Amino acid sequence: MAKKTNENFDATKMSDEQLKKAHEKFRKDMREKFDKWITVYDEEATSDDVNKYKKDFDDEVAKYANQTYTIVDKNALAYAELLKKWNAEINHWEKGTWKGMIMFDKVISELIEKYKKDETLPFEVDYATLMYLYQTMSNPAGSGLESARMMAELENYDPFTGEQKEGENFITYSHILQNILDIIRNLINIDKKLKIMRERINIATAGIKIDFKITEIEEFIEFHDALFNEALPDEEQLAKI
């Protein structure tokens, strides 16, 4: 958590010299700790810099707008049919989540008809469907032996050997869930990059101009973890830099 400053401190009462020293100290700290990932400029950030950083952020977000996510590259029809069966017979709802269950049945039914017409298509879903599957499949639940047997069927589980049935298709509940988790992990990493880009806007708004030396998502993840482990000042504190 960011260390709190004096609540009575008012940046508007700082002299030009005090503000200059505060900026110099912030730049020095950023260079010492994060020179591997960013360039910190001596000149003050301008409104043009802030607008550029905002555009960079908006452009990055736009890359993921209306994006679809591929859960599997082939056998889309079989996967879709398995998920329809799971949603209809095993999935459970609480409070208002029954609406999501009904909506997913509509979505998956439409996908099944689509894959019947073209079995070469990959199994793809939009963001809302992806999150529905992630949230519901990550916490399977049931009651009684019959529901357990239904789950065993979706897992191609052999109760006598305790393993997947030999010769059966590898289209299982666990396989789908693992692929979804891999996609979610990637989205978490993308969110780390976006968080870094938002932070650059905040810092520039406070008058500090920085640019990235990095381009790869792995580098942004590394920078994110280093940056936010350093207890950065919050937006109110940044206004006082």
Secondary structure, 3 states (H helix, E strand, C coil): CCCCCCCCCCHHHCCHHHHHHHHHHHHHHHHHHHCCCEEEEEEECCHHHHHHHHHHHHHHHHCCCCCCEEEECCCHHHHHHHHHHHHHHCCCCCHHHHHHHHHHHHHHHHHHHHHHHCCCCCEEECHHHHHHHHHHHCCCCCCHHHHHHHHHHHCCEECCCCEECCCCCCCCHHHHHHHHHHHHHHHHHHHHHHHHHHHHHHHHHCCEEEEECCCCHHHHHHHHHHHHCCCCCCHHHHCCC
